[in-house]
Amino acid sequence: LASLALAKITGGCLDDIIDPFLQVDQHPSVRALVQRVAELAFRCLSYDKDARPTMLEVAHELSLIKAASMPLENSPKGVFPILPEGTESPDKVGCSPTSVQALWPSNSTTPSDSLTET
């Protein structure tokens, strides 16, 4: 996953790994924030451990990005005014869970499922 992210970021294909609900092409301010997060992710994924930022640096950069998003939070439609009027909420269209511990539907595909006891 890290290799994929690095390849997409360096290849200028950031849109391939961004949630389409963000509609960054329609919101330049959101695109700028996403770009800053991608640049930080790129630094965090460096193969050279000395080139990676410390957690303190990551926290600082994320706080700067959050501060830059404050004007968006005060907009009438919220932080990311991305859903056009009449569009279903992302919760209703099958977005990924917000937690790795959240239960979400999945069909098991392990080889042991195809074995039956006789």
ROSESE-954768 format. One record per residue (C-alpha): residue number from 0; x, z, y; residue in one letter. Coordinates in Angstrom, 1 decimal, padded with zeros to 4 digits. Example, Ala and Ser with C-alpha at 12.3 -4.5 7.8 and 13.67 -1.06 7.14 Angstrom:
<recs>
    k       X       Z       Y  r
    0   012.3   007.8  -004.5  A
    1   013.7   007.1  -001.1  S
</recs>
This chain:
<recs>
    k       X       Z       Y  r
    0   000.0   000.0   000.0  L
    1   002.8   000.9   002.4  A
    2   004.5  -002.5   001.6  S
    3   001.3  -004.3   002.3  L
    4   000.8  -002.5   005.6  A
    5   004.4  -003.3   006.6  L
    6   004.1  -006.9   005.7  A
    7   000.8  -007.3   007.7  K
    8   002.1  -005.5   010.7  I
    9   005.4  -007.4   010.9  T
   10   003.6  -010.7   010.1  G
   11   001.2  -010.3   013.0  G
   12  -001.7  -010.0   010.6  C
   13  -003.0  -006.6   011.7  L
   14  -006.6  -007.8   011.6  D
   15  -006.2  -008.2   007.8  D
   16  -006.0  -004.4   007.4  I
   17  -008.3  -003.2   010.2  I
   18  -011.8  -002.1   009.5  D
   19  -014.0  -005.0   010.7  P
   20  -016.5  -002.5   012.2  F
   21  -013.9  -001.9   014.9  L
   22  -014.4  -005.4   016.2  Q
   23  -011.1  -005.2   018.1  V
   24  -011.4  -008.8   019.3  D
   25  -014.4  -007.9   021.3  Q
   26  -012.9  -004.8   022.8  H
   27  -009.4  -005.2   024.3  P
   28  -009.0  -001.5   024.9  S
   29  -009.7  -000.7   021.3  V
   30  -007.2  -003.4   020.2  R
   31  -004.5  -001.7   022.4  A
   32  -005.2   001.6   020.7  L
   33  -005.1   000.1   017.2  V
   34  -001.9  -001.7   018.1  Q
   35  -000.3   001.6   019.2  R
   36  -001.4   003.3   015.9  V
   37   000.0   000.4   013.9  A
   38   003.3   000.6   015.7  E
   39   003.5   004.3   014.9  L
   40   002.6   003.6   011.3  A
   41   005.3   000.9   011.2  F
   42   007.8   003.5   012.3  R
   43   006.5   006.1   009.8  C
   44   006.8   003.5   006.9  L
   45   010.4   002.7   007.6  S
   46   012.6   002.5   004.5  Y
   47   015.4   004.2   006.5  D
   48   014.5   007.9   006.6  K
   49   016.5   008.4   009.7  D
   50   014.4   005.7   011.5  A
   51   011.2   007.5   010.7  R
   52   009.7   009.8   013.4  P
   53   009.5   013.6   012.8  T
   54   006.0   015.1   012.4  M
   55   006.4   016.6   015.8  L
   56   007.0   013.1   017.3  E
   57   004.1   011.7   015.3  V
   58   001.8   014.5   016.6  A
   59   003.0   013.8   020.2  H
   60   002.4   010.1   019.9  E
   61  -001.0   010.6   018.4  L
   62  -001.9   013.0   021.2  S
   63  -000.9   010.3   023.8  L
   64  -003.0   007.7   022.0  I
   65  -005.9   010.1   021.9  K
   66  -005.5   010.8   025.6  A
   67  -005.5   007.0   026.3  A
   68  -008.8   006.8   024.4  S
   69  -010.5   009.3   026.6  M
   70  -012.1   006.7   029.0  P
   71  -013.7   005.1   025.9  L
   72  -015.1   008.5   024.8  E
   73  -016.9   008.8   028.2  N
   74  -018.4   005.3   027.9  S
   75  -022.2   005.2   027.4  P
   76  -021.9   004.0   023.8  K
   77  -019.2   006.4   022.6  G
   78  -015.6   006.2   021.6  V
   79  -015.8   002.8   020.0  F
   80  -018.8   000.9   021.3  P
   81  -018.6  -001.5   018.3  I
   82  -022.0  -001.7   016.8  L
   83  -024.4  -004.1   018.5  P
   84  -027.9  -002.9   019.1  E
   85  -029.9  -003.0   015.9  G
   86  -026.9  -002.9   013.6  T
   87  -027.0  -000.5   010.7  E
   88  -024.8   002.5   010.8  S
   89  -021.5   002.2   008.9  P
   90  -022.8   005.0   006.6  D
   91  -025.5   002.7   005.4  K
   92  -023.3  -000.3   004.6  V
   93  -020.8   001.2   002.2  G
   94  -017.8   002.3   004.2  C
   95  -015.1   004.2   002.5  S
   96  -015.5   008.0   002.4  P
   97  -013.8   010.0   005.1  T
   98  -012.1   012.2   002.5  S
   99  -010.2   011.5  -000.6  V
  100  -012.1   014.4  -002.2  Q
  101  -015.6   013.0  -001.3  A
  102  -017.6   011.7  -004.2  L
  103  -018.4   008.0  -004.1  W
  104  -019.8   005.6  -006.6  P
  105  -017.3   004.0  -009.0  S
  106  -017.6   002.4  -012.4  N
  107  -014.9   003.6  -014.8  S
  108  -012.6   000.9  -016.0  T
  109  -010.2   002.9  -018.2  T
  110  -009.3   001.5  -021.6  P
  111  -010.5   004.6  -023.3  S
  112  -014.1   003.8  -022.2  D
  113  -014.2   000.8  -024.5  S
  114  -013.3   002.9  -027.5  L
  115  -016.2   004.4  -029.5  T
  116  -016.0   007.1  -032.1  E
  117  -017.0   006.1  -035.6  T
</recs>
